[in-house]
Amino acid sequence: VQAEIGELKMEGDIVKARKEEGYRDALGGILNRYFEKGDKESVQRVAAFLDAVQTGEGDYVVVEEGANALKQRYQHFQEKPQLVDGLTRILVPFILSSSLSLNDVTLRKSIFGVLCVVVKVNKPKIVKRYMPHDVSLVEPVSKKLIAKDGERTWEELYILLLWMAVLVLVPFPLDSLDSSSDKTMVSSLLRVAELEMGAGGKPREASADLLSRILSRKETDNDTRSKFIISHLDSLSSSTTSVYLRLGILQTFSLLLRHCERNVISPFLEKLQNITIFVFENPQSVSNVRKLCAKVVQRIALLLLPNRSIAWAYNRGARILKLRTVVSPRETGKYNQLNGGIHSLKETERPELGVEKEEEEEEEEEEE
């Protein structure tokens, strides 16, 4: 049994290595497309940089030259970033997958600097599509983000926050992915993101995205969500709050209003609206704060609109399997399970669901 387990582990390592080599080979094959024909030196420098990322070791000068060459080439596509999508969709997962096992501070600084330029050119919304989102990555990335690293740059923090905002969208409870005994992964992520809300750079935007994603999950405790919203509403109305923290709070609320369900966020809408209007009308508020206030009020207005049923909406039928199988195939002869069950019947031939229940209620009323 131990020999079989060892062989399986070896096969897994080989598959993983082949996958990484595939990323590296694909990058080597398409680099020439994005550089000028006579610029072979830049291609060689970038290739050496990618080899250093894959192996985890390399000369400092070679790594810096390759990273700078890649940054400069990416900035040429600032006006039309869609032209470099072919390189981005391979470069981003290759670098992020390799970054988890890197301990060299210089190499980490270079690769996350490259990723920040990629995000700057392509915008975060596009780059997040290409970030790895396997369930197995939730815990290692969260540990790397939560760990207190004094040598971590703002580029690394920014990319990790963006990556974590993608990973928390997994359709599983986050506590079930936490191997620690105290199950503190979610609370630690909230604490790290809250600390970056008052930052003066890009990490503030990524932390707002991460906070809104975690707080809008169905498994998030209502007390945790209420405590966060009420405490930051008080901070928003306080005159001693810094401009950066006020921007971070407003960005978080605007994303939370977008991602959270209406019945969950509705108890806080009135207070949020009053405080936001108060901040907007304050003459000391800067233009960026007023823009975000207008954005928050707009999304509050959308949530306060009444629900409206559309006449032409497609009716999918019952969502419960028991109601969808009221009529058995032997009774009708027209019910074909292979052709979609009840939906295979015509509109006029579909059975009325719940008729038996109504008849039973009528009989009980007559007996009474």
RODO-2510 file (C-alpha; in nm, 4 decimals, decimal comma):
residues 368
     n   res          X          Y          Z
     1     v     0,0000     0,0000     0,0000
     2     q     0,2814     0,2418     0,0846
     3     a     0,4475     0,1658    -0,2492
     4     e     0,1221     0,2426    -0,4336
     5     i     0,0802     0,5684    -0,2397
     6     g     0,4366     0,6664    -0,3281
     7     e     0,3714     0,5982    -0,6965
     8     l     0,0534     0,8071    -0,6880
     9     k     0,2403     1,0984    -0,5275
    10     m     0,5119     1,0689    -0,7885
    11     e     0,2520     1,0743    -1,0670
    12     g     0,0919     1,3832    -0,9119
    13     d     0,4266     1,5606    -0,8982
    14     i     0,4946     1,4695    -1,2615
    15     v     0,1542     1,5991    -1,3722
    16     k     0,2118     1,9218    -1,1782
    17     a     0,5568     1,9643    -1,3303
    18     r     0,4219     1,9005    -1,6784
    19     k     0,1544     2,1616    -1,6236
    20     e     0,4118     2,4206    -1,5178
    21     e     0,6352     2,3277    -1,8102
    22     g     0,3347     2,3647    -2,0378
    23     y     0,2782     2,7206    -1,9139
    24     r     0,6469     2,7969    -1,9586
    25     d     0,6615     2,6452    -2,3090
    26     a     0,3490     2,8343    -2,4110
    27     l     0,5007     3,1616    -2,2885
    28     g     0,8240     3,0923    -2,4734
    29     g     0,6302     3,0276    -2,7920
    30     i     0,4289     3,3498    -2,7915
    31     l     0,6835     3,5993    -2,6550
    32     n     0,8137     3,6770    -3,0025
    33     r     0,4671     3,7949    -3,1101
    34     y     0,4641     4,0810    -2,8592
    35     f     0,8178     4,2077    -2,9137
    36     e     0,9654     4,3692    -3,2199
    37     k     1,1412     4,1372    -3,4632
    38     g     1,4887     4,2822    -3,4098
    39     d     1,4597     4,3018    -3,0306
    40     k     1,5986     3,9587    -2,9459
    41     e     1,7782     4,0817    -2,6345
    42     s     1,4524     4,1737    -2,4620
    43     v     1,3017     3,8352    -2,5487
    44     q     1,6032     3,6572    -2,4005
    45     r     1,5881     3,8683    -2,0847
    46     v     1,2187     3,7949    -2,0361
    47     a     1,2811     3,4242    -2,1012
    48     a     1,5551     3,4238    -1,8358
    49     f     1,3166     3,5984    -1,5936
    50     l     1,0474     3,3349    -1,6551
    51     d     1,3016     3,0564    -1,6004
    52     a     1,3958     3,2154    -1,2679
    53     v     1,0267     3,2306    -1,1694
    54     q     0,9835     2,8627    -1,2541
    55     t     1,2942     2,7396    -1,0729
    56     g     1,2735     2,9846    -0,7827
    57     e     1,6320     3,1022    -0,8142
    58     g     1,8275     3,3306    -1,0429
    59     d     2,0769     3,6131    -1,0655
    60     y     1,9492     3,9433    -0,9251
    61     v     2,0645     4,1454    -1,2261
    62     v     1,9115     3,9026    -1,4776
    63     v     1,5804     3,8957    -1,2910
    64     e     1,5585     4,2755    -1,2724
    65     e     1,6454     4,3193    -1,6406
    66     g     1,3863     4,0638    -1,7487
    67     a     1,1166     4,2133    -1,5253
    68     n     1,1870     4,5663    -1,6515
    69     a     1,1805     4,4508    -2,0142
    70     l     0,8430     4,2840    -1,9604
    71     k     0,7022     4,5916    -1,7839
    72     q     0,8147     4,8260    -2,0598
    73     r     0,6647     4,6047    -2,3294
    74     y     0,3320     4,5814    -2,1460
    75     q     0,3087     4,9580    -2,1163
    76     h     0,3184     4,9856    -2,4955
    77     f    -0,0298     4,8263    -2,4973
    78     q    -0,1825     5,0797    -2,2565
    79     e    -0,4191     5,2228    -2,5185
    80     k    -0,5328     4,8841    -2,6568
    81     p    -0,4860     4,6233    -2,3801
    82     q    -0,7006     4,3672    -2,5625
    83     l    -0,4076     4,3078    -2,7988
    84     v    -0,2050     4,1541    -2,5165
    85     d    -0,4791     3,9265    -2,3795
    86     g    -0,3113     3,6207    -2,5294
    87     l    -0,0010     3,6810    -2,3191
    88     t    -0,1951     3,7815    -2,0064
    89     r    -0,4084     3,4669    -1,9921
    90     i    -0,0920     3,2521    -1,9710
    91     l     0,1419     3,4842    -1,7797
    92     v    -0,0889     3,5536    -1,4836
    93     p    -0,1629     3,1902    -1,3815
    94     f     0,2017     3,0914    -1,4405
    95     i     0,3422     3,3623    -1,2126
    96     l     0,0767     3,3272    -0,9409
    97     s     0,1068     2,9477    -0,9279
    98     s     0,4841     2,9786    -0,8921
    99     s     0,4720     3,2607    -0,6363
   100     l     0,3335     3,0442    -0,3543
   101     s     0,6568     2,8466    -0,3265
   102     l     0,8987     3,1412    -0,3630
   103     n     1,1006     3,2588    -0,0637
   104     d     1,3478     3,4867    -0,2376
   105     v     1,2519     3,8450    -0,1495
   106     t     1,4096     3,9931    -0,4618
   107     l     1,2313     3,7541    -0,6940
   108     r     0,8984     3,8082    -0,5205
   109     k     0,9393     4,1833    -0,5507
   110     s     1,0100     4,1551    -0,9233
   111     i     0,7224     3,9219    -1,0117
   112     f     0,4598     4,1139    -0,8163
   113     g     0,5875     4,4353    -0,9707
   114     v     0,5269     4,2793    -1,3119
   115     l     0,1770     4,1713    -1,2101
   116     c     0,0938     4,5247    -1,0930
   117     v     0,1861     4,6584    -1,4369
   118     v    -0,0288     4,3873    -1,5959
   119     v    -0,3232     4,4916    -1,3774
   120     k    -0,2613     4,8575    -1,4578
   121     v    -0,2719     4,7921    -1,8340
   122     n    -0,5546     4,5359    -1,8456
   123     k    -0,7589     4,6622    -1,5458
   124     p    -0,8355     4,4406    -1,2407
   125     k    -1,1662     4,3131    -1,3804
   126     i    -0,9905     4,1482    -1,6774
   127     v    -0,6903     4,0129    -1,4865
   128     k    -0,9103     3,8490    -1,2212
   129     r    -1,0570     3,6260    -1,4923
   130     y    -0,7188     3,4641    -1,5479
   131     m    -0,6222     3,4168    -1,1824
   132     p    -0,6170     3,0526    -1,0638
   133     h    -0,9298     2,9742    -0,8637
   134     d    -0,8922     2,6131    -0,7527
   135     v    -1,0463     2,5285    -0,4162
   136     s    -0,7127     2,3918    -0,2963
   137     l    -0,5610     2,7409    -0,3243
   138     v    -0,7946     2,9086    -0,0735
   139     e    -0,6027     2,8103     0,2392
   140     p    -0,2418     2,8641     0,1155
   141     v    -0,3225     3,2060    -0,0334
   142     s    -0,5101     3,3118     0,2807
   143     k    -0,2163     3,2050     0,4985
   144     k     0,0229     3,4016     0,2804
   145     l    -0,2016     3,7080     0,3059
   146     i    -0,2585     3,6801     0,6816
   147     a     0,1091     3,6172     0,7642
   148     k     0,2913     3,9205     0,9020
   149     d     0,5783     3,9750     0,6620
   150     g     0,7819     4,2890     0,7153
   151     e     0,9519     4,2496     0,3761
   152     r     0,6247     4,2418     0,1801
   153     t     0,5785     4,5243    -0,0674
   154     w     0,2527     4,6994    -0,1483
   155     e     0,2511     4,5301    -0,4912
   156     e     0,2488     4,1860    -0,3318
   157     l    -0,0227     4,2869    -0,0866
   158     y    -0,2351     4,4328    -0,3666
   159     i    -0,2126     4,1215    -0,5845
   160     l    -0,2818     3,8866    -0,2925
   161     l    -0,5927     4,0862    -0,1967
   162     l    -0,7190     4,0727    -0,5554
   163     w    -0,6479     3,7001    -0,5765
   164     m    -0,8225     3,6328    -0,2456
   165     a    -1,1286     3,8273    -0,3638
   166     v    -1,1537     3,5746    -0,6485
   167     l    -1,0931     3,2676    -0,4324
   168     v    -1,3639     3,3510    -0,1748
   169     l    -1,6232     3,3012    -0,4496
   170     v    -1,5856     2,9221    -0,4245
   171     p    -1,9260     2,7512    -0,3757
   172     f    -1,8255     2,5893    -0,0456
   173     p    -1,8297     2,7147     0,3143
   174     l    -1,4994     2,8832     0,3846
   175     d    -1,4800     2,7272     0,7318
   176     s    -1,4799     2,3809     0,5739
   177     l    -1,1632     2,4760     0,3819
   178     d    -0,9826     2,5875     0,6984
   179     s    -0,7659     2,3087     0,8409
   180     s    -0,6900     2,4930     1,1655
   181     s    -0,8659     2,3865     1,4826
   182     d    -0,9953     2,7330     1,5793
   183     k    -1,1389     2,8137     1,2296
   184     t    -1,0174     3,1730     1,2270
   185     m    -0,9414     3,2089     0,8560
   186     v    -1,2449     3,4247     0,7715
   187     s    -1,2080     3,6525     1,0746
   188     s    -0,8359     3,6956     1,0011
   189     l    -0,9079     3,7866     0,6390
   190     l    -1,1626     4,0455     0,7535
   191     r    -0,9121     4,1917     0,9969
   192     v    -0,6361     4,2206     0,7332
   193     a    -0,8745     4,3765     0,4804
   194     e    -1,0063     4,6261     0,7369
   195     l    -0,6525     4,7389     0,8167
   196     e    -0,5962     4,8176     0,4476
   197     m    -0,9203     5,0161     0,4118
   198     g    -0,7427     5,3307     0,5219
   199     a    -0,4420     5,2819     0,2924
   200     g    -0,3596     5,5507     0,0402
   201     g    -0,2989     5,3327    -0,2651
   202     k    -0,4261     5,0401    -0,4668
   203     p    -0,4552     4,7967    -0,1714
   204     r    -0,7522     5,0027    -0,0494
   205     e    -0,9534     4,9167    -0,3620
   206     a    -0,8641     4,5470    -0,3425
   207     s    -0,9474     4,5302     0,0286
   208     a    -1,2901     4,6860    -0,0392
   209     d    -1,3543     4,4156    -0,3006
   210     l    -1,2475     4,1385    -0,0617
   211     l    -1,4597     4,2730     0,2252
   212     s    -1,7705     4,3011     0,0082
   213     r    -1,7242     3,9462    -0,1227
   214     i    -1,6869     3,7941     0,2244
   215     l    -1,9678     3,9940     0,3872
   216     s    -2,2103     3,9162     0,1024
   217     r    -2,1705     3,5384     0,1385
   218     k    -2,4776     3,3580     0,2728
   219     e    -2,2806     3,1763     0,5419
   220     t    -2,1508     3,5018     0,6927
   221     d    -2,2963     3,5591     1,0370
   222     n    -2,5529     3,8403     1,0569
   223     d    -2,3922     3,9701     1,3752
   224     t    -2,0545     4,0002     1,2029
   225     r    -2,2092     4,1840     0,9089
   226     s    -2,4168     4,4162     1,1310
   227     k    -2,1199     4,4956     1,3545
   228     f    -1,9053     4,5838     1,0534
   229     i    -2,1682     4,8068     0,8906
   230     i    -2,2695     4,9933     1,2074
   231     s    -1,9128     5,0570     1,3249
   232     h    -1,8038     5,1909     0,9868
   233     l    -2,1154     5,4037     0,9514
   234     d    -2,0133     5,5738     1,2766
   235     s    -1,6606     5,6185     1,1404
   236     l    -1,7994     5,7631     0,8186
   237     s    -1,9993     6,0300     1,0041
   238     s    -1,7133     6,1190     1,2382
   239     s    -1,5242     6,4405     1,1632
   240     t    -1,1920     6,2894     1,2756
   241     t    -1,1935     6,0155     1,0089
   242     s    -0,9181     6,0519     0,7500
   243     v    -0,9957     6,0995     0,3823
   244     y    -0,8391     5,7673     0,2857
   245     l    -1,0427     5,5718     0,5395
   246     r    -1,3587     5,7511     0,4279
   247     l    -1,2843     5,6548     0,0672
   248     g    -1,2265     5,2932     0,1697
   249     i    -1,5534     5,2762     0,3648
   250     l    -1,7537     5,4241     0,0769
   251     q    -1,5917     5,1891    -0,1745
   252     t    -1,6744     4,8913     0,0479
   253     f    -2,0366     5,0006     0,0920
   254     s    -2,0839     5,0590    -0,2816
   255     l    -1,9579     4,7072    -0,3602
   256     l    -2,1551     4,5569    -0,0721
   257     l    -2,4763     4,7124    -0,2065
   258     r    -2,3948     4,5571    -0,5417
   259     h    -2,3098     4,2048    -0,4240
   260     c    -2,5306     4,1583    -0,1176
   261     e    -2,8906     4,0360    -0,1330
   262     r    -3,1637     4,2937    -0,0862
   263     n    -3,3277     4,1384     0,2202
   264     v    -2,9910     4,1215     0,3993
   265     i    -2,8810     4,4816     0,3433
   266     s    -3,2248     4,6486     0,3565
   267     p    -3,2301     4,7109     0,7380
   268     f    -2,9298     4,9442     0,7016
   269     l    -3,0367     5,1379     0,3931
   270     e    -3,2072     5,4295     0,5679
   271     k    -2,9177     5,5033     0,8034
   272     l    -2,6648     5,4558     0,5246
   273     q    -2,8557     5,6953     0,3004
   274     n    -2,8779     5,9689     0,5674
   275     i    -2,5087     5,9499     0,6587
   276     t    -2,3999     5,9403     0,2932
   277     i    -2,6037     6,2506     0,2104
   278     f    -2,4617     6,4231     0,5187
   279     v    -2,1044     6,3457     0,4029
   280     f    -2,1891     6,4588     0,0486
   281     e    -2,3225     6,7951     0,1675
   282     n    -2,0262     6,8547     0,3948
   283     p    -1,8236     7,1421     0,2364
   284     q    -1,4978     6,9852     0,3546
   285     s    -1,5518     6,6657     0,1499
   286     v    -1,3173     6,6233    -0,1455
   287     s    -1,4381     6,5429    -0,4972
   288     n    -1,3530     6,1697    -0,4788
   289     v    -1,5580     6,1328    -0,1615
   290     r    -1,8559     6,3063    -0,3246
   291     k    -1,8325     6,0801    -0,6294
   292     l    -1,8480     5,7698    -0,4120
   293     c    -2,1351     5,9199    -0,2088
   294     a    -2,3333     5,9677    -0,5305
   295     k    -2,2535     5,6085    -0,6286
   296     v    -2,3728     5,4728    -0,2934
   297     v    -2,6970     5,6742    -0,3022
   298     q    -2,7633     5,5566    -0,6580
   299     r    -2,7325     5,1910    -0,5553
   300     i    -2,9517     5,2498    -0,2502
   301     a    -3,2191     5,3936    -0,4803
   302     l    -3,2006     5,0861    -0,7015
   303     l    -3,2493     4,8581    -0,4016
   304     l    -3,5471     5,0614    -0,2784
   305     l    -3,7328     5,0209    -0,6060
   306     p    -4,0226     4,7724    -0,5753
   307     n    -4,0004     4,4322    -0,7364
   308     r    -4,1680     4,4140    -1,0719
   309     s    -4,2707     4,0885    -1,2352
   310     i    -4,2150     4,0806    -1,6093
   311     a    -4,4958     3,9337    -1,8198
   312     w    -4,2641     3,7966    -2,0863
   313     a    -4,0289     3,6252    -1,8376
   314     y    -3,9677     3,2555    -1,9029
   315     n    -4,1407     3,0305    -1,6513
   316     r    -3,9082     2,7479    -1,5609
   317     g    -4,1680     2,5577    -1,3633
   318     a    -4,1314     2,4088    -1,0178
   319     r    -3,7846     2,4004    -0,8596
   320     i    -3,8710     2,1105    -0,6265
   321     l    -3,8266     1,7591    -0,7615
   322     k    -4,1331     1,6298    -0,5760
   323     l    -4,3610     1,8811    -0,7492
   324     r    -4,2043     1,8180    -1,0872
   325     t    -4,2820     1,4454    -1,0630
   326     v    -4,6479     1,4677    -0,9564
   327     v    -4,7630     1,2831    -1,2681
   328     s    -4,6030     0,9444    -1,3230
   329     p    -4,5121     0,8138    -1,6713
   330     r    -4,7640     0,5257    -1,6450
   331     e    -5,0565     0,7616    -1,5881
   332     t    -5,0130     0,9909    -1,8876
   333     g    -4,8204     0,8056    -2,1562
   334     k    -4,7011     1,1453    -2,2819
   335     y    -4,4452     1,1957    -2,0063
   336     n    -4,1013     1,1203    -2,1426
   337     q    -3,8207     1,1548    -1,8915
   338     l    -3,5550     1,1509    -2,1604
   339     n    -3,7074     1,4539    -2,3317
   340     g    -3,7101     1,6778    -2,0280
   341     g    -3,9935     1,5502    -1,8070
   342     i    -4,2815     1,7906    -1,7536
   343     h    -4,1141     2,0508    -1,9746
   344     s    -4,1446     1,8155    -2,2742
   345     l    -4,5243     1,8472    -2,2675
   346     k    -4,7007     2,1287    -2,4450
   347     e    -4,8265     2,4268    -2,2490
   348     t    -5,1863     2,3034    -2,2678
   349     e    -5,0937     1,9477    -2,1640
   350     r    -4,8779     2,0265    -1,8635
   351     p    -5,0318     1,9047    -1,5335
   352     e    -5,1362     2,1643    -1,2819
   353     l    -4,9040     2,1303    -0,9881
   354     g    -5,0521     2,1318    -0,6409
   355     v    -5,4120     2,0414    -0,7457
   356     e    -5,4239     1,7446    -0,5106
   357     k    -5,3223     1,9636    -0,2186
   358     e    -5,6008     2,2155    -0,2946
   359     e    -5,8618     1,9368    -0,3136
   360     e    -5,7532     1,8018     0,0252
   361     e    -5,7865     2,1486     0,1790
   362     e    -6,1372     2,1887     0,0335
   363     e    -6,2434     1,8506     0,1754
   364     e    -6,1129     1,9468     0,5192
   365     e    -6,3082     2,2741     0,5075
   366     e    -6,6279     2,0893     0,4121
   367     e    -6,5823     1,8410     0,6985
   368     e    -6,5372     2,1279     0,9451
***
